[in-house]
C-alpha cells in the first residue's frame, strides 16, 4: 500500500488555501493549511509535510525566506513555490534554495495535482535511493539493491536494448 502524502498549503489568502485543499482532498493526501510562518512551524513540528505548496508573498516573512527556513529545518520536504508575482530572479532563487517546482498564478487544478504528485514521487524515490545506498554499502543513488524500484513501481533497470 502506498503511504499517504502529507501536504501543507502555505498562503495568506484564505480563498487560495481552501481552493487548494478542495483540489487535493482525496484519499492520497492528508492536507493541512497555514497562513503564516508561525502556523507553518507549528504544523511542521506536529507532523512534517512531504510536500509544501508555498506562496511567495507572506505577511510575516517573504516566501523566499520561508523556503530557506523550510529547507534548513525540514530538508526532506519538497517545496513547490506558487506565486502571482513571478520574476526570473525569484525563480532562480527558489531553484537555488531547493524548490522542487515554481508555478505562476493563476494555476488550474490539474497543475496543482500534477506538481504535487510529481514532488511526492520525487521524494519517495529520493528516500528509496537513500535506503538502498545505506543497505548497499553506502553508494548513494544506486537504486538497484535487488528491489527493482519502489513498491508498486515498474522495474526499468532490466530492460534490454
Residue pairs with C-beta under 8 A, 6 or more apart in sequence:
2 28
2 151
2 152
4 27
4 28
4 29
4 30
5 28
5 29
5 30
5 50
5 51
5 116
5 120
6 29
6 30
6 32
6 47
6 48
6 49
6 50
6 51
7 24
7 29
7 30
7 31
7 32
7 49
7 50
7 51
7 52
7 53
7 116
8 31
8 32
8 33
8 34
8 40
8 43
8 44
8 49
8 51
8 52
8 53
9 16
9 17
9 20
9 21
9 24
9 31
9 32
9 33
9 34
9 52
9 53
10 33
10 34
10 35
10 40
10 52
10 53
10 54
10 55
10 58
10 66
11 17
11 20
11 33
11 35
11 53
11 54
11 55
11 82
12 35
12 36
12 55
12 57
12 58
12 59
13 55
14 35
16 55
17 33
17 35
18 33
20 31
20 33
20 53
20 112
21 31
21 33
23 109
23 112
23 113
24 31
24 112
24 113
24 116
25 31
29 116
32 43
32 47
32 49
34 40
34 42
34 43
35 59
36 58
36 59
36 60
37 58
37 60
37 61
37 66
37 69
38 60
40 66
40 70
43 49
44 70
44 73
44 74
44 77
48 74
48 76
48 77
49 74
49 77
50 76
50 77
50 78
50 119
50 120
50 123
51 77
51 78
51 79
51 80
51 100
51 116
51 119
51 120
51 123
52 70
52 77
52 78
52 79
52 80
53 80
53 82
53 112
53 115
53 116
54 63
54 66
54 67
54 70
54 79
54 80
54 81
54 82
54 99
55 63
55 82
55 83
56 62
56 63
56 64
56 81
56 82
56 83
56 85
56 90
57 63
57 83
57 84
57 85
58 66
61 69
63 81
63 83
63 90
64 90
64 93
64 94
64 97
67 79
67 81
67 94
67 97
67 98
67 99
68 97
70 77
70 79
71 77
71 79
71 97
71 98
75 98
76 123
76 126
76 127
77 123
78 100
78 119
78 120
78 122
78 123
79 98
79 99
79 100
80 99
80 100
80 101
80 102
80 103
80 115
80 116
80 119
81 90
81 94
81 99
81 101
81 102
81 103
82 103
82 104
82 105
82 107
83 90
83 102
83 103
83 104
83 105
84 104
84 105
84 106
86 102
86 104
90 102
91 102
94 102
95 102
100 115
100 118
100 119
100 122
101 115
101 118
101 119
103 111
103 112
103 115
124 150
125 143
125 150
128 143
128 147
128 149
128 150
129 140
129 141
129 142
129 143
130 140
132 142
132 143
132 144
132 145
132 147
133 139
133 140
133 141
133 142
135 145
136 142
136 144
136 145
143 149
143 157
144 157
148 155
148 157
148 158
149 155
149 156
149 157
